[in-house]
């Protein structure tokens, strides 16, 4: 059995739902990661997103910085290489990450915003196709996340719509990471990563990544394992809120992106859609994940307070003051 199994989401529409939910349950219990095919995102949507993001990151850094937020804690816009460190979300101090990123949230949100999760997006003038390409891809990734939530309900023995009640006005974020080592670049500092070791923060992450080495996950055996996406597959993993929800039945797995091993130029892109729940929802142990012999391990937490501490830690390079799960710390 491979460390990260591949499942076909199209079975949810016209196949054995119980078997699919059981397979997902086994994978999320064992490793906290999946690869999914049959997700239904059109190839043209993925290609347009790849073309537009490649064009944006090829711009001169001075042009890209015009899309940087005025407030470094704001999870929007462009962040240059060396200005973020995801390991800070775990309360750790490391060299800054060797990546640049562009982040957007939902285009249209109604309701209160006490944590600043729904601030306007920062759209650059160039390339002109970036906004429609990322907006269309985000809508598709959001649809996939909703399907996954339905599967999770069945896998956990919960009624239909139980988890959906925590996502009526969810925080949802798309983060495009670009990793490029140019000719003549200095060697990384000791312990420096393209993305530092971290767990994701919320409910579930849907990731498109170039099929090249870089992503590693900390496996149940305590070792780091490479994960290279299969053809047409998306990588899915859980965040800390889901681990807390499930009382660590399911894993929020430590992962990182390592620098390339060989010399010379190197490039890699990943596009992560984070589906993180309602800011005002009270997340506490699910009824099917606790018993007299297995009481809740974590106190209840508001989704927004948890997410805010995690995000600002990575963006401001200050160790986060947030609750972590029992995920392995390698």
C-alpha positions in Angstrom: 0.0 0.0 0.0 1.3 3.4 -0.9 1.7 6.0 1.8 -0.8 8.4 0.2 -3.6 6.5 -1.5 -5.6 7.7 -4.5 -9.4 7.7 -4.5 -11.9 8.4 -7.3 -14.3 11.1 -6.2 -16.7 10.4 -9.1 -17.8 7.3 -7.2 -19.6 9.7 -4.8 -22.1 10.5 -7.6 -22.7 7.1 -9.1 -20.9 4.4 -7.1 -20.5 2.7 -3.7 -20.6 5.6 -1.3 -20.1 3.5 1.8 -17.0 1.9 0.3 -15.5 5.3 -0.7 -16.2 6.7 2.7 -14.5 3.7 4.4 -11.4 4.1 2.1 -11.2 7.9 3.0 -11.6 7.1 6.7 -8.8 4.6 6.6 -6.4 7.0 4.8 -7.2 10.0 7.0 -6.8 7.9 10.1 -3.5 6.5 9.0 -1.7 9.4 7.2 -4.1 12.4 6.9 -3.4 12.8 3.2 -5.2 11.6 0.0 -4.8 12.0 -3.7 -8.1 12.4 -5.5 -9.0 11.9 -9.2 -12.4 12.1 -10.7 -12.8 15.5 -9.1 -14.4 17.1 -12.1 -12.3 20.3 -12.4 -12.1 20.9 -16.2 -8.6 20.6 -17.6 -9.1 24.0 -19.3 -9.7 25.6 -15.9 -6.5 24.1 -14.5 -4.5 25.1 -17.6 -5.8 28.7 -17.5 -4.9 29.0 -13.8 -1.4 27.6 -14.5 -0.8 30.0 -17.5 -2.0 33.1 -15.6 0.0 32.3 -12.4 3.2 31.6 -14.4 2.8 34.9 -16.2 2.4 36.8 -12.9 5.4 35.3 -11.2 7.5 35.9 -14.3 7.0 39.7 -13.8 9.8 41.8 -12.3 9.6 41.8 -8.5 9.0 45.6 -8.5 5.8 45.0 -10.5 4.7 42.1 -8.2 5.3 44.2 -5.1 2.6 46.6 -6.3 0.2 43.9 -5.2 1.6 43.5 -1.7 -0.7 44.4 1.2 0.1 47.4 3.4 -0.5 45.3 6.5 1.9 42.2 6.6 -0.7 40.4 8.7 -3.2 40.6 5.9 -3.6 37.3 4.1 -4.0 38.9 0.7 -1.9 39.8 -2.3 1.8 39.2 -3.0 4.5 38.1 -0.6 8.1 38.2 -1.8 10.6 35.4 -1.1 12.0 35.6 2.4 9.1 37.4 4.0 7.1 34.4 5.4 7.8 31.4 7.5 5.1 28.8 7.9 6.8 27.0 10.8 5.9 30.1 12.9 2.3 28.9 12.8 3.5 26.1 15.2 5.2 28.6 17.5 8.7 27.7 16.1 11.4 30.1 14.9 13.1 29.3 11.6 14.8 31.1 8.7 12.2 32.6 6.3 10.8 30.4 3.6 12.3 30.3 0.1 9.1 31.0 -1.7 6.9 33.8 -3.0 3.2 33.7 -3.0 -0.1 35.3 -4.1 -3.2 35.0 -2.0 -6.9 35.6 -2.6 -10.1 35.1 -0.7 -13.7 34.9 -1.7 -14.8 37.7 -4.0 -18.2 38.3 -2.4 -18.9 37.9 1.3 -21.9 39.1 3.3 -21.9 39.4 7.1 -19.6 40.3 9.9 -15.8 40.1 9.6 -14.2 40.5 13.0 -10.9 38.9 12.0 -10.3 40.6 8.7 -10.7 37.3 6.8 -12.9 38.8 4.1 -10.9 41.9 3.2 -10.9 42.8 -0.6 -8.6 41.0 -2.8 -5.6 42.8 -4.3 -5.7 42.2 -8.0 -2.7 43.3 -10.1 -3.1 45.0 -13.5 -1.0 42.3 -15.1 -1.5 39.7 -16.3 -5.1 40.6 -17.3 -6.3 37.0 -17.2 -5.1 36.4 -13.6 -8.4 37.4 -11.9 -10.8 35.4 -14.1 -8.5 32.4 -14.1 -8.0 32.3 -10.3 -11.7 33.1 -9.6 -12.9 30.2 -11.8 -10.4 27.8 -10.3 -11.3 28.8 -6.8 -15.0 28.1 -7.4 -14.1 24.6 -8.7 -11.8 23.9 -5.7 -14.6 25.1 -3.4 -17.0 22.6 -5.0 -14.5 19.8 -4.4 -14.1 20.7 -0.8 -17.9 20.6 -0.3 -18.0 17.1 -1.8 -15.2 16.0 0.6 -17.2 17.4 3.5 -20.2 15.2 2.5 -17.9 12.2 2.3 -16.5 13.0 5.8 -20.0 13.0 7.2 -20.6 9.5 6.0 -17.1 8.3 7.1 -17.7 9.6 10.6 -21.2 8.3 11.0 -22.8 11.8 11.1 -26.1 12.9 9.6 -26.1 14.6 6.2 -25.4 18.3 6.6 -23.9 18.0 10.1 -20.4 19.3 9.2 -21.9 21.7 6.6 -23.6 23.6 9.4 -20.1 24.8 10.4 -19.5 26.2 6.9 -22.4 28.6 6.2 -20.1 31.6 5.6 -16.7 29.8 5.6 -13.2 31.4 5.4 -11.9 30.1 2.1 -8.5 31.1 0.8 -6.5 30.3 -2.4 -2.7 30.5 -2.0 -0.4 30.2 -5.0 3.2 29.3 -4.0 6.0 29.8 -6.4 9.4 28.3 -5.7 12.3 29.2 -8.1 16.0 28.8 -7.6 17.7 31.0 -10.1 21.2 30.5 -11.5 23.8 31.8 -9.0 21.4 31.7 -6.0 23.1 31.2 -2.6 22.8 27.9 -0.7 19.9 27.8 1.7 20.6 28.7 5.3 20.8 25.8 7.8 17.2 24.5 8.3 15.8 26.8 5.6 12.9 25.3 3.6 10.9 26.3 0.6 8.0 26.0 3.0 8.8 25.3 6.6 7.3 22.3 8.4 3.7 23.0 9.4 0.3 21.6 9.7 -2.6 23.2 8.0 -5.0 25.2 10.1 -8.6 24.6 9.3 -10.9 21.9 7.9 -9.5 20.6 4.6 -7.0 21.6 2.0 -7.3 20.9 -1.8 -3.9 21.2 -3.5 -2.9 21.4 -7.1 0.9 21.0 -7.5 3.4 20.6 -10.3 4.4 16.9 -10.6 8.0 17.5 -9.4 9.7 16.6 -6.1 9.5 19.0 -3.1 6.5 18.2 -1.0 7.2 15.9 2.0 4.9 14.5 4.7 5.9 13.2 8.1 4.6 9.7 8.1 3.4 7.4 10.8 6.8 5.8 10.9 8.4 9.1 11.9 10.2 9.6 8.6 9.8 12.2 5.9 8.2 10.9 2.6 8.1 12.5 -0.8 4.7 13.1 -2.3 4.6 13.7 -6.1 1.0 14.2 -7.4 -0.2 11.6 -9.9 -1.4 12.6 -13.3 -4.7 14.7 -13.0 -4.7 14.2 -9.3 -5.2 16.7 -6.5 -3.7 16.3 -3.1 -6.0 16.5 -0.1 -5.0 16.9 3.5 -6.6 17.9 6.8 -6.1 20.9 9.1 -5.9 21.2 12.8 -9.5 22.0 13.3 -10.5 18.7 11.8 -8.0 16.8 14.0 -9.5 18.5 17.0 -13.0 17.9 15.8 -12.3 14.2 15.4 -10.3 13.9 18.7 -7.2 12.9 16.7 -9.0 10.0 15.0 -8.0 11.8 11.8 -4.5 13.3 11.4 -3.5 16.9 10.7 -0.1 15.8 9.3 3.1 17.7 9.5 4.4 18.6 6.0 7.0 20.8 4.3 8.5 21.7 0.9 12.3 21.1 0.7 14.8 22.8 -1.5 15.8 21.0 -4.7 18.6 18.4 -4.1 20.6 19.1 -7.3 22.5 22.1 -8.5 21.2 24.7 -11.1 17.9 26.4 -11.7 14.7 24.8 -10.3 11.0 25.8 -10.4 7.9 24.4 -8.7 4.4 25.8 -8.2 1.6 24.7 -5.8 -1.9 26.1 -5.5 -3.6 25.4 -2.2 -7.3 26.0 -1.5 -8.0 26.2 2.2 -11.5 25.5 3.4 -11.5 26.6 7.0 -15.1 26.9 8.4 -17.1 29.7 9.9 -15.3 32.3 12.1 -18.1 32.2 14.6 -18.6 28.5 14.8 -17.7 26.6 18.0 -15.5 23.7 17.1 -15.6 20.9 19.7 -15.2 17.1 19.7 -17.7 15.4 17.4 -20.2 13.1 19.1 -19.1 10.0 17.1 -15.4 10.6 18.0 -15.7 10.4 21.8 -16.8 7.9 24.4 -16.4 7.3 28.1 -13.1 5.7 27.4 -12.0 8.3 24.9 -13.0 11.7 26.2 -12.4 15.0 24.3 -8.7 15.9 24.2 -9.1 19.6 23.2 -11.3 22.4 24.6 -13.8 24.0 22.3 -12.4 26.8 20.1 -13.9 29.5 17.9 -12.9 28.9 14.3 -11.9 32.5 13.7 -9.8 32.9 16.8 -7.9 29.8 16.0 -7.3 30.6 12.3 -6.3 34.2 13.0 -3.5 33.2 15.4 -2.2 30.7 12.8 -2.2 33.0 9.8 -0.7 36.0 11.5 2.2 33.9 12.9 3.3 32.9 9.4 2.8 36.3 7.8 4.5 38.4 10.5 7.3 35.9 11.4 6.2 35.9 15.0 5.5 32.5 16.8 1.8 31.8 16.8 -0.1 31.6 20.1 -2.6 28.9 19.0 -3.5 25.4 20.0 -1.7 22.6 18.1 -2.8 19.0 17.6 -1.0 15.8 18.4 0.4 15.6 14.8 3.9 14.1 14.8 6.6 16.8 15.1 9.6 15.6 13.2 
